[in-house]
Amino acid sequence: MSEQPQFSIKVDQNKFLPEGGREVHAIVSVEATGAPVASAAPASAAEVILIDTSGSMSYPDTKLRSAIAAAQIAIDTIRDGVHFAVVSGANSAAMVYPRSAVLVRADARTRQEAKHALSRLQASGGTAIGSWLRLADELFDPHQDGIRHAILLTDGKNQHETAEQLDAVLSRCTGRFVCDCRGVGTDWEVAELRKISSALLGSVDIVADPQDLVADFQAMTEAAMGKNVADVALRVWTPQTARLRFVKQVMPTVEDLTGRRAEAGPQAGDYPIGAWGAESRDYHVSVEVPPGEVGKELRAAWVKLVVPGAPGEEPQVLATANVLAQWTDDEAASTRINARVAHYTGQAELAEVIQEGLQARKDGDLDTATARLGRAVALADEAGNEATSRLLRKVVDVVDPATGTVRLKKNVDKADEMSLDTRSSKTVRTRKGEG
């Protein structure tokens, strides 16, 4: 791989624990800088665009027309030399371009042919998203050494296969490519697309108005073209007597990585964090350590950024940092909560209470819905998360944001409710009143 960005790790924590203290919390900020501009980035990349062509995409037909236009823009955005394909999805997956199940290199001719093939798409049949992802996985199979990115667009629920079938495909595809998911309109299931995007380390969002698809597809493809380091992992080593409680991504979205651990030697595990360009993300690492004597300092965790080496080679280490613990009898030192830890703990709770509140509302449990969404209003206000505050106000009437006193709105636009749900896990980096 040619030039790649410079990676650095910074740790924010209060390392001081009271006598008997066990829990260590740290925010691990990972930054990649100085990546080459997209045109100079390596061409070792592959892109698959998965377009829903089930019958419902023609009601109204602006959905299919906008999806075609969006996919055509995405094709124009793909760099020369990147391998790509377009797949249509209904009860089963079919190749739109090329006709055979392989990826082709992007150039002026293949882009033109792909856009022409897209213009002939018609909508019919049902929805079996697992079969679409399975075909994408086959297409990516010969390209496992570079960036692998898919865009999946649907307008409906996964009605033509079982949840178990979809889970089996997700289990097979995990770690093999990144997939950004978009739901157009309001007849799809947020939880279903979130499950897919979460398993495949991508994003999920609603595009309520089909006309907004073009700009969204262009932005997603540009972001994918800006990546130039694939398959990065956060490797966390902890002492023999310690227990790693969790590893969560907390910026730009909340994503619990704890269950994704792959063992990486004695007392170390790798947590996948996907493909990187020039960007920064934050992770919350929590470790339980046995209590030490006052004055003792311990390395509670050793965090490394690693990328796989060639077969038979050791992984490349991009950056390292320490999470520390030190016991003290100074109460002021040991009770001070690190501001960034507090900020992200609040935002992880924010995502949780929004999803719980919306589910309670759906289930008709209005007391729980009011309590959870009220708590969400208070947390969003405290964090200075204005985008989430705005979305919450479309679902509840806010009486007092500081205390989270709210009333549920009687009539809520389905798109507003789904926007709040899909975007509930988006976080902001600085607290209210800070820089």
Sequence and secondary structure as in RCSB ss.txt:
>XXXX:A:sequence
MSEQPQFSIKVDQNKFLPEGGREVHAIVSVEATGAPVASAAPASAAEVILIDTSGSMSYPDTKLRSAIAAAQIAI
DTIRDGVHFAVVSGANSAAMVYPRSAVLVRADARTRQEAKHALSRLQASGGTAIGSWLRLADELFDPHQDGIRHA
ILLTDGKNQHETAEQLDAVLSRCTGRFVCDCRGVGTDWEVAELRKISSALLGSVDIVADPQDLVADFQAMTEAAM
GKNVADVALRVWTPQTARLRFVKQVMPTVEDLTGRRAEAGPQAGDYPIGAWGAESRDYHVSVEVPPGEVGKELRA
AWVKLVVPGAPGEEPQVLATANVLAQWTDDEAASTRINARVAHYTGQAELAEVIQEGLQARKDGDLDTATARLGR
AVALADEAGNEATSRLLRKVVDVVDPATGTVRLKKNVDKADEMSLDTRSSKTVRTRKGEG
>XXXX:A:secstr
     EEEEEEE   EE TT  EEEEEEEEEEE    GGGS S EEEEEEEE SGGGGTTTHHHHHHHHHHHHHH
HHS TT EEEEEEESSSEEEEESSSSS EE SHHHHHHHHHHHHT    S   HHHHHHHHHHHHGGGTTSEEEE
EEEESS  TTS HHHHHHHHHHHTTT EEEEEEESSSS HHHHHHHHHHTT  EEEE SGGGHHHHHHHHHHHHH
T  EEEEEEEEE  TT EEEEEEEEESB EE GGG EE STTEEEEEEEEESSEEEEEEEEEE     TT EEEE
EEEEEEE  STTS  EEEEEEEEEEEE S HHHHH   HHHHHHHHHHHHHHHHHHHHHHHHTT HHHHHHHHHH
HHHHHHHHT HHHHHHHTTTEEEEETTTTEEEE SS  HHHHHHHHHTTTB  SS TT  
